[in-house]
Amino acid sequence: MRPLLVLTLFAIQAGSALVTGEPSPFRWWIVDSLAKVRPLDPFPDSPVKRAGLSAGRNEFEPFQLVLHADNVDVADLDVQVSDLRTPEGLEIPQSNVTVYLERFLNVTQPSVIGGATGQWPDPLIPRVDQYAHERRNAFPFVLRQGRNQPLWVEIFIPESTKPGEYAGSVRISQGAKSIVDIPLSVTVWAFVLPSTSTLKSSFGLSGIALLKQHRGRYTNDDDLYSLTRVYARAALQHRISINGGSMVPPKYRLEGGRARIDWSAYDAEVGPLLDGTAIPEGQPLHGAKATSVELRTPSSFPTNEQQALYWAESVRHFRQSGWSDRLFLYLWDEPAAADYPKVLERGRAALQANPEIRSLLTTPFTGKLEEVVQIWTPLVNCLERKPGFDDFCAEAPPMETYLHERALGKSLWFYQSCASHGCNIPGGLYFAGWPSYMVDASGTANRVMQWLAWKFRIDGELYYSMNEAYGENMDPWTDVRLFGGNGDGTLFYPGRPDRIGGLTDIPIESIRLKLIREGMEDYEYLALLAKLEGQSAADKYANRIVQNTYRWESRPEVFLQVRQELGETLNRLTAAHLRGTTDAQ
C-alpha cells in the first residue's frame, strides 16, 4: 500500500457512509497532494475511501477529494468538513479547514519534452476565502459527466492544538440533501513549526501588474497598496517573502550632504511584513516575519555620489527599525561578461555608501566579481554540471568554493528559471529532471526545490515573479505560458468578484504555490531534526530524496514515505524532550 497524503491515507473501502442510504450519483476517491488529477484520468483500481493525515502544529496539511459522474451531469454539489475532535473533546474547528474547487488550464504546448497537452489542474477557488472570509461562487458546482473534478482540502493545525488523534468527516451534499460522509482523521504531532521561515526567500511581486489585472488600469495609490498588501500577506502565509511590491521608492531630497527620505508610505507597506503584523491576529501564521527585503532604489541618480547618499540613509533607517539583518541590494540580474565593469562600479558604490549593504547577484561565483558580492545566487542548473552538457553554464564552481565564501561571512542562495524547461528553445535531454514550478510538471518537481536547498546548504531561494502573466496583456485564467513554460513566473491568479463571486478582490492560489509551501514545511522538519539530533540525522532523510540537482525522488509514494518517517522521528524526539523537560521540573 503506498502512503498517500503527507502523511498517511488508508485504503479502507468500508467506513464511508452513504448518508441517504441511496446509491450515490457519482463515484469518488481520495488522493494525496502530490497527485495532479486530470479530467480524463481513469478511476483507480483500488480507490482510497478514507483520509488520514499527520501534521505538526502550526502546519498546513492538504489532501484531495476527486468526484466522477459516469453518465449524467450532477448539479448543486457542495463539500464541507466538520470540526475535528478527540475522544476527550479537544477540537480543531472547521474554520481551520479550507475547501477549494480545482480549475483546469488548457496546455496546448508542453513545458518539457515528453510532456502532455490537455487540461491540467492549478487554480484553487475557495468555498470561503481566508482573506476577506467571503463565500465565493465555486460552490455549489456541477459535476460534468465523464470527467473528474478534484477538490483541494487544506487543514491548518494551530500551535495551541494538543497532540493527539482527531476525527471528523467530509460531507458531500446535493442541495439540502447530504449524500456521503467520508471519514477524516488527523494525527497531530508534538512539534511546532516556526511561523517565520528558516529558509530565506525573495519572490518577485509586481503591484502595478496586480492593478492591471484587478482594475484594468492604474486607478490610484490606495488600490495599489491595498492589492499589494493582500498578495504579500498571501505569500507570507505560504511561507514566502516577496520583493517588489508596490515598487514605489520612498520620496527623498538631497541637502547638506545627506539624503532626507520620507519613509511613511514605505514603512506602512513593508513594515508589517518585517515586524510580524501583516497577518491578522487569529489567522494562520500570525507573527510570521518576512525573511528578506530588497533595498528599493529610485530608478536613476545623476551621480554615483548621490546614489550612495541615498543608500547610506536607507541602511541607517533599516538599522534603527531592526530590519537591517534582512536587507539586500539586488545588484544585477544575470550579468553577461560585458556587464562586469558596470556591476563592479555599482557594487563598489554600495560598499562605499555602507559596508553593511549585502549585494545579491544572480550568477555563480566568479573571482572577477567577488569583491562586491555578498549573496551568491546561481541558477539551480549551475550548482553542478550535468554530465554530457558541460557548456550550459559558463561557470559552475565546486561547492567547496561557496563553503570558503561562507567562511568570509557571505551567503549562498539559488533560483530556478526557464532553464528548467528550455525557455523558448525546443527542449532536449538536458532539460529533463530539473525541479520545476510549471503547471504541467509533476507534484514532486514542484515540491523538491527546498529539499535541494537542504542538501546543498543553500541559505535562501530567489524567484523572479509570482504574477508575471498579470502584466503581459494576457488573461492568466486561460493562459500562463511564458518563456516556453506553462506558469513560468506566475503562481497566483487574479481573484476578481466578476469571476469568483463575493465582493472583494483576492489572490487565488495555485496548486504549485501550495506545493512550494509543502516544500518549505519539509525544510522546517529537517531544520528541527538537525536541532534535536544534529545535521547528519537530517541529512540522512534529505539524501533519500535528493541525489543531485537533476536527479531526485520523483515517485510520490516514496517521497511521502520519507516525509512520513521524518515526521514520526521528529515527533518521537520532541515528545521525549517534552517529557524530560516536564520530569526535570
VENZIZI-V41548 format. One record per residue. N is the residue number from 0. RES is the residue in one letter. SS is DSSP state (@ for helix, = for strand, . for the rest). OMEGA is omega in radians with two decimals (999 if undefined). D_CENTER is the distance of its C-alpha to the mean C-alpha in Angstrom with 1 decimal. Layout:
n-><N	N>
res-><RES	RES>
ss-><SS	SS>
omega-><OMEGA	OMEGA>
d_center-><D_CENTER	D_CENTER>
This chain:
n-><0	1	2	3	4	5	6	7	8	9	10	11	12	13	14	15	16	17	18	19	20	21	22	23	24	25	26	27	28	29	30	31	32	33	34	35	36	37	38	39	40	41	42	43	44	45	46	47	48	49	50	51	52	53	54	55	56	57	58	59	60	61	62	63	64	65	66	67	68	69	70	71	72	73	74	75	76	77	78	79	80	81	82	83	84	85	86	87	88	89	90	91	92	93	94	95	96	97	98	99	100	101	102	103	104	105	106	107	108	109	110	111	112	113	114	115	116	117	118	119	120	121	122	123	124	125	126	127	128	129	130	131	132	133	134	135	136	137	138	139	140	141	142	143	144	145	146	147	148	149	150	151	152	153	154	155	156	157	158	159	160	161	162	163	164	165	166	167	168	169	170	171	172	173	174	175	176	177	178	179	180	181	182	183	184	185	186	187	188	189	190	191	192	193	194	195	196	197	198	199	200	201	202	203	204	205	206	207	208	209	210	211	212	213	214	215	216	217	218	219	220	221	222	223	224	225	226	227	228	229	230	231	232	233	234	235	236	237	238	239	240	241	242	243	244	245	246	247	248	249	250	251	252	253	254	255	256	257	258	259	260	261	262	263	264	265	266	267	268	269	270	271	272	273	274	275	276	277	278	279	280	281	282	283	284	285	286	287	288	289	290	291	292	293	294	295	296	297	298	299	300	301	302	303	304	305	306	307	308	309	310	311	312	313	314	315	316	317	318	319	320	321	322	323	324	325	326	327	328	329	330	331	332	333	334	335	336	337	338	339	340	341	342	343	344	345	346	347	348	349	350	351	352	353	354	355	356	357	358	359	360	361	362	363	364	365	366	367	368	369	370	371	372	373	374	375	376	377	378	379	380	381	382	383	384	385	386	387	388	389	390	391	392	393	394	395	396	397	398	399	400	401	402	403	404	405	406	407	408	409	410	411	412	413	414	415	416	417	418	419	420	421	422	423	424	425	426	427	428	429	430	431	432	433	434	435	436	437	438	439	440	441	442	443	444	445	446	447	448	449	450	451	452	453	454	455	456	457	458	459	460	461	462	463	464	465	466	467	468	469	470	471	472	473	474	475	476	477	478	479	480	481	482	483	484	485	486	487	488	489	490	491	492	493	494	495	496	497	498	499	500	501	502	503	504	505	506	507	508	509	510	511	512	513	514	515	516	517	518	519	520	521	522	523	524	525	526	527	528	529	530	531	532	533	534	535	536	537	538	539	540	541	542	543	544	545	546	547	548	549	550	551	552	553	554	555	556	557	558	559	560	561	562	563	564	565	566	567	568	569	570	571	572	573	574	575	576	577	578	579	580	581	582	583	584>
res-><M	R	P	L	L	V	L	T	L	F	A	I	Q	A	G	S	A	L	V	T	G	E	P	S	P	F	R	W	W	I	V	D	S	L	A	K	V	R	P	L	D	P	F	P	D	S	P	V	K	R	A	G	L	S	A	G	R	N	E	F	E	P	F	Q	L	V	L	H	A	D	N	V	D	V	A	D	L	D	V	Q	V	S	D	L	R	T	P	E	G	L	E	I	P	Q	S	N	V	T	V	Y	L	E	R	F	L	N	V	T	Q	P	S	V	I	G	G	A	T	G	Q	W	P	D	P	L	I	P	R	V	D	Q	Y	A	H	E	R	R	N	A	F	P	F	V	L	R	Q	G	R	N	Q	P	L	W	V	E	I	F	I	P	E	S	T	K	P	G	E	Y	A	G	S	V	R	I	S	Q	G	A	K	S	I	V	D	I	P	L	S	V	T	V	W	A	F	V	L	P	S	T	S	T	L	K	S	S	F	G	L	S	G	I	A	L	L	K	Q	H	R	G	R	Y	T	N	D	D	D	L	Y	S	L	T	R	V	Y	A	R	A	A	L	Q	H	R	I	S	I	N	G	G	S	M	V	P	P	K	Y	R	L	E	G	G	R	A	R	I	D	W	S	A	Y	D	A	E	V	G	P	L	L	D	G	T	A	I	P	E	G	Q	P	L	H	G	A	K	A	T	S	V	E	L	R	T	P	S	S	F	P	T	N	E	Q	Q	A	L	Y	W	A	E	S	V	R	H	F	R	Q	S	G	W	S	D	R	L	F	L	Y	L	W	D	E	P	A	A	A	D	Y	P	K	V	L	E	R	G	R	A	A	L	Q	A	N	P	E	I	R	S	L	L	T	T	P	F	T	G	K	L	E	E	V	V	Q	I	W	T	P	L	V	N	C	L	E	R	K	P	G	F	D	D	F	C	A	E	A	P	P	M	E	T	Y	L	H	E	R	A	L	G	K	S	L	W	F	Y	Q	S	C	A	S	H	G	C	N	I	P	G	G	L	Y	F	A	G	W	P	S	Y	M	V	D	A	S	G	T	A	N	R	V	M	Q	W	L	A	W	K	F	R	I	D	G	E	L	Y	Y	S	M	N	E	A	Y	G	E	N	M	D	P	W	T	D	V	R	L	F	G	G	N	G	D	G	T	L	F	Y	P	G	R	P	D	R	I	G	G	L	T	D	I	P	I	E	S	I	R	L	K	L	I	R	E	G	M	E	D	Y	E	Y	L	A	L	L	A	K	L	E	G	Q	S	A	A	D	K	Y	A	N	R	I	V	Q	N	T	Y	R	W	E	S	R	P	E	V	F	L	Q	V	R	Q	E	L	G	E	T	L	N	R	L	T	A	A	H	L	R	G	T	T	D	A	Q>
ss-><.	.	.	.	@	@	@	.	.	.	.	.	.	.	.	.	=	=	.	.	.	.	.	.	.	.	=	=	=	=	=	.	.	.	.	.	.	.	.	.	.	.	.	.	.	.	.	=	.	.	=	=	=	=	=	=	=	.	=	=	=	=	=	=	=	=	=	=	=	.	.	.	.	=	=	=	=	=	=	=	=	.	.	=	=	.	.	.	.	.	=	=	.	@	@	@	=	=	=	=	=	=	=	=	=	=	=	.	.	.	.	.	.	.	.	.	.	=	=	=	=	=	=	=	=	=	.	=	.	.	.	.	.	.	=	.	.	.	.	.	=	=	=	.	=	.	.	=	=	=	=	=	=	=	=	=	=	.	.	.	.	.	.	=	=	=	=	=	=	=	=	=	=	=	.	.	=	=	=	=	=	=	=	=	=	=	=	=	=	=	=	=	.	.	.	.	.	.	.	=	=	=	=	=	=	=	@	@	@	@	@	@	@	@	@	.	.	.	.	.	@	@	@	@	@	@	@	@	@	@	@	@	@	@	@	@	.	.	.	.	.	=	=	=	=	.	.	.	.	.	=	=	=	=	=	.	.	=	=	=	=	=	.	@	@	@	@	@	@	@	@	@	@	@	@	.	.	.	.	.	.	.	.	.	.	.	.	.	.	.	.	.	=	=	.	.	.	.	.	.	.	.	.	@	@	@	@	@	@	@	@	@	@	@	@	@	@	@	@	@	@	.	.	@	@	@	=	=	=	=	=	=	.	.	.	.	@	@	@	@	@	@	@	@	@	@	@	@	@	@	@	@	@	.	.	.	.	.	=	=	=	.	.	.	.	.	.	.	.	.	.	.	.	.	=	=	=	=	=	@	@	@	.	.	.	.	.	.	.	.	.	.	.	.	.	.	.	.	@	@	@	@	@	@	@	@	@	.	.	.	=	=	=	=	=	.	.	@	@	@	.	.	.	.	.	.	.	.	@	@	@	.	.	.	.	.	.	.	.	.	.	.	@	@	@	@	@	.	@	@	@	@	@	@	@	.	.	.	.	=	=	=	=	.	.	.	=	@	@	@	@	.	.	.	.	.	.	.	.	.	=	=	.	.	=	=	.	.	.	=	.	=	=	=	=	.	@	@	@	@	.	.	.	.	.	=	=	=	=	=	@	@	@	@	@	@	@	@	@	@	@	@	@	@	@	@	@	@	@	@	@	@	@	.	@	@	@	@	@	@	@	@	@	@	@	=	=	=	.	.	=	=	.	.	.	@	@	@	@	@	@	@	@	@	@	@	@	@	@	@	@	@	@	@	@	@	@	@	@	@	@	@	@	@	.>
omega-><-3.12	3.10	-3.12	3.04	-3.03	1.77	3.05	2.93	-3.07	3.12	-3.11	-3.10	3.09	3.06	3.01	-3.04	2.93	-3.02	-3.10	-3.04	3.14	3.09	3.13	3.11	-3.13	3.00	-3.11	3.07	-3.10	3.03	-3.13	-3.06	3.14	-3.13	2.97	-3.02	-3.12	-2.98	-3.04	3.07	-3.10	3.04	-3.08	3.12	3.14	-3.06	3.10	-3.01	-3.13	3.14	3.09	-3.07	2.96	-3.09	2.99	3.09	-3.02	-3.11	2.98	3.08	-3.09	2.87	-3.13	3.04	-3.10	3.10	3.14	3.05	-3.02	-2.89	-3.10	2.99	3.07	-3.03	2.97	3.14	3.11	3.14	3.09	3.14	-3.13	2.87	3.08	-3.04	2.99	3.06	-3.13	3.10	3.03	-2.93	2.83	-3.03	-3.11	3.07	3.10	-3.14	3.07	3.09	-3.12	2.94	-3.14	3.03	-3.08	2.98	3.12	-3.13	-3.12	3.07	3.14	3.08	-3.05	3.10	-3.11	3.14	-3.04	3.01	-3.14	-3.03	3.13	3.12	3.05	-3.12	-3.10	-3.13	-3.08	2.98	2.98	-3.03	-3.08	-3.13	3.09	-3.13	3.12	3.02	-3.12	-2.96	3.13	3.13	-0.07	-3.07	3.11	3.07	-3.07	-3.10	3.08	-3.08	3.02	3.00	3.10	3.02	3.14	3.14	-3.02	-3.13	3.03	3.14	-3.14	3.14	-3.10	-3.12	3.09	3.07	3.13	-3.10	-3.12	-3.10	3.08	-3.12	3.01	-3.09	3.02	-3.11	3.05	-3.01	3.13	-3.04	3.04	-3.05	-3.04	2.94	-3.11	3.13	3.11	3.08	3.13	3.01	3.12	-3.12	-2.99	-3.01	-3.10	3.04	3.11	3.08	3.09	-3.03	3.04	3.08	-3.14	3.12	3.03	-3.12	-3.10	3.07	-3.12	3.09	3.12	3.10	3.06	3.12	-3.11	-3.13	-3.05	-3.09	3.12	-3.12	3.02	-3.11	-3.14	-3.10	-3.13	3.10	3.13	-3.09	-3.13	3.13	3.12	-3.10	-3.07	3.09	3.11	3.07	3.12	3.10	-3.11	3.09	2.96	3.03	-3.11	3.02	-3.06	2.83	-3.11	-3.12	3.12	-3.10	3.13	3.11	3.10	3.08	-3.08	2.94	-3.13	3.10	3.10	3.12	-3.11	3.06	3.05	-3.00	3.05	-3.04	-2.95	-3.11	3.13	-3.11	3.10	3.13	-2.95	-3.07	3.14	3.11	-3.09	-3.10	3.13	3.14	-3.11	3.12	-3.06	3.10	-3.12	3.12	-3.14	3.11	3.02	-3.09	3.11	3.13	3.02	-3.10	3.13	3.02	-3.12	3.10	-3.08	-2.99	3.01	-2.97	-3.12	3.02	3.12	-3.11	3.06	-3.13	3.11	3.09	3.12	3.08	3.12	-3.14	-3.13	3.12	3.12	3.13	3.11	-3.13	-3.13	3.10	3.14	-3.12	-3.12	-3.07	-2.93	-3.12	-3.13	-3.05	3.03	3.04	3.07	-2.92	-3.09	3.13	3.06	-3.09	2.95	-3.12	3.14	3.13	-2.99	3.13	3.12	3.08	3.12	-3.14	-3.13	-3.13	3.12	3.10	3.11	3.14	3.11	3.11	3.10	-3.12	3.12	-3.11	-3.14	-3.09	3.11	-3.13	-3.13	3.09	2.99	3.11	2.95	3.14	-3.11	-3.08	-2.98	-3.10	-3.04	-3.05	3.05	3.12	3.07	-3.08	3.12	2.97	-3.14	3.11	-3.05	2.99	3.06	-3.11	3.06	-3.08	-3.14	-3.11	-3.02	-3.05	-3.08	-3.14	3.10	3.11	3.02	-3.06	3.11	-3.09	3.11	3.11	-3.13	3.06	3.09	3.11	3.11	3.12	3.10	3.11	3.14	-3.07	3.07	2.98	2.99	3.14	2.99	-3.07	3.09	3.06	3.08	-3.13	3.03	-3.12	3.13	3.11	3.07	-2.99	3.04	-3.07	-3.14	-3.00	3.05	2.98	-3.13	2.97	-3.02	3.06	-3.13	-3.14	-3.06	2.95	-3.13	3.07	3.12	3.10	3.10	-2.95	-2.92	-3.02	-3.08	3.01	3.05	3.13	3.12	-3.08	-3.03	3.07	3.13	-3.11	-3.07	-3.14	3.08	2.99	-2.88	-3.10	3.01	-3.11	-3.07	-3.10	3.14	-3.03	-3.01	-3.13	3.12	3.11	-3.10	-3.14	-3.14	-3.07	3.05	-3.12	3.10	3.07	3.08	-3.10	3.13	-3.10	-3.13	3.11	-3.12	-3.12	3.09	2.95	-3.09	-3.12	3.11	-3.14	3.14	3.12	-3.02	-3.11	-3.07	-3.08	-2.95	3.02	3.14	2.96	3.00	-3.09	3.04	3.00	-3.11	3.09	3.09	-3.11	3.02	3.08	3.06	3.09	3.09	3.10	3.01	3.13	3.11	3.07	-3.13	-3.13	3.12	3.12	3.11	3.11	-3.08	-2.99	-3.12	-3.07	-3.05	3.12	3.10	-3.13	-3.13	3.11	3.14	-3.13	3.06	3.11	-2.99	2.97	3.01	-2.97	-3.09	3.12	-3.08	-3.03	-3.11	-3.14	-3.08	-3.08	3.11	3.11	-3.08	3.07	3.08	3.14	3.11	-3.14	3.09	3.12	3.14	3.09	-3.13	3.11	-3.13	-3.12	3.14	3.14	3.12	3.12	3.14	3.09	3.13	3.10	3.14	3.14	-3.12	3.13	999>
d_center-><28.9	25.4	23.0	20.4	17.5	16.2	18.9	22.0	23.3	27.0	28.9	31.6	33.5	35.4	34.0	32.6	35.1	36.4	37.0	39.8	41.4	41.4	39.8	36.2	36.0	32.9	31.4	28.1	26.1	22.9	20.3	17.3	13.6	13.9	16.7	16.6	19.8	21.7	24.6	27.4	26.2	29.1	29.5	29.0	32.2	31.2	28.9	27.1	28.4	26.9	23.4	23.2	20.2	19.9	17.6	17.9	18.5	15.9	13.4	11.9	13.4	13.5	16.2	17.8	21.3	23.1	26.3	29.0	32.3	35.0	37.7	37.1	34.5	33.6	33.0	32.0	29.5	27.3	25.1	24.9	24.1	26.7	26.6	26.1	29.0	30.7	34.4	35.1	33.5	30.3	27.6	24.0	24.6	23.4	21.9	19.0	18.4	16.8	18.1	16.7	18.7	17.1	18.5	19.3	19.3	22.4	21.9	25.2	24.5	22.3	19.8	21.5	25.0	25.8	23.0	23.8	24.5	24.5	22.2	18.6	16.4	13.3	13.7	13.8	16.7	17.2	20.6	20.4	17.6	16.2	16.9	20.5	21.2	23.0	24.0	22.8	24.8	22.9	25.0	27.7	27.2	29.5	29.0	30.6	33.0	32.2	28.5	25.6	23.4	20.3	18.7	15.5	16.5	14.2	16.0	15.4	17.8	19.2	20.3	23.8	23.8	26.6	25.9	27.6	27.7	26.7	27.8	27.7	27.4	25.7	28.4	28.8	31.5	33.4	34.7	36.4	36.8	34.5	34.4	32.3	31.0	28.5	28.4	25.2	25.1	22.7	23.6	22.4	22.5	24.0	21.4	19.1	15.6	15.6	13.9	13.5	11.3	13.7	11.8	12.1	9.9	11.0	9.4	12.3	13.1	16.7	18.5	21.4	19.7	18.4	22.1	23.2	21.3	21.9	25.4	26.6	27.7	27.6	29.2	29.2	27.4	26.8	24.8	22.8	22.0	21.4	18.8	17.1	17.1	15.5	12.6	12.2	12.4	9.8	7.2	8.9	8.9	5.2	6.5	6.0	9.6	11.1	14.3	16.8	16.8	20.3	21.5	24.7	26.3	28.6	32.2	34.6	38.2	40.0	43.1	45.1	43.2	40.0	37.0	37.0	33.5	32.8	29.5	29.6	27.3	24.8	24.8	24.5	21.3	19.6	21.5	19.8	16.4	18.3	20.6	18.3	19.8	17.3	16.3	19.6	21.6	21.3	17.7	14.9	14.0	17.0	17.9	14.5	15.2	13.5	13.9	15.2	17.2	19.0	22.8	23.2	26.5	28.9	29.3	32.7	35.4	39.0	39.2	37.1	39.0	37.8	34.2	34.7	36.1	33.0	30.7	33.0	33.0	29.2	28.9	31.7	29.8	26.5	28.6	30.5	27.4	25.9	23.0	24.4	22.7	19.4	21.1	21.0	22.8	21.2	24.5	24.3	22.1	23.2	26.9	29.6	32.6	34.5	32.1	32.7	35.5	33.5	30.6	33.1	34.8	31.7	30.5	34.0	34.2	31.1	32.6	35.9	34.4	32.9	32.3	29.3	27.3	24.6	24.3	21.2	22.3	20.4	23.0	24.2	26.7	30.1	33.1	33.9	31.2	30.7	32.7	30.2	26.8	25.2	21.6	21.8	18.8	19.8	18.2	17.1	20.1	22.3	21.7	24.4	26.6	26.5	30.1	32.1	30.0	31.1	31.3	27.7	26.8	29.6	28.5	26.9	28.5	28.5	26.0	29.1	29.1	25.8	27.2	30.2	28.1	26.3	29.8	30.5	27.7	25.3	21.6	19.7	16.3	15.2	13.4	13.5	15.3	17.6	19.5	17.5	19.5	22.4	21.7	24.7	26.9	27.7	25.7	27.8	27.4	25.7	22.5	22.2	20.1	17.4	13.7	12.4	9.7	12.7	13.6	16.5	15.1	15.1	12.5	13.3	12.8	9.2	8.7	11.4	10.4	10.0	13.3	14.9	14.1	16.1	18.7	19.5	19.3	16.7	16.2	13.2	10.9	11.7	10.5	13.3	12.0	9.7	13.0	15.5	17.3	18.1	20.7	22.2	24.8	23.1	21.8	18.2	19.2	21.5	20.4	17.3	19.1	19.2	20.5	21.3	17.9	16.7	13.6	13.8	12.3	11.5	8.3	10.4	13.9	16.7	17.8	21.4	24.0	26.2	23.7	22.0	24.8	25.0	26.0	22.9	20.4	16.8	13.4	12.8	9.4	9.1	9.2	7.0	4.0	5.5	6.2	3.5	3.9	7.3	7.6	7.2	9.7	11.7	12.1	13.4	15.8	17.2	17.6	19.5	21.6	22.5	23.8	25.9	27.2	26.6	24.4	26.2	25.4	21.6	22.4	24.3	21.3	19.1	22.1	22.2	18.9	19.2	22.5	21.6	19.1	20.3	21.4	19.3	19.4	18.7	20.5	18.3	21.2	21.6	17.9	17.8	21.3	20.4	17.5	20.2	22.7	20.6	20.0	23.7	24.8	22.7	24.1	27.6	27.6	26.2	28.7	31.5	30.5	30.6	33.9	35.3	34.5	36.1	39.1	39.5	39.7>
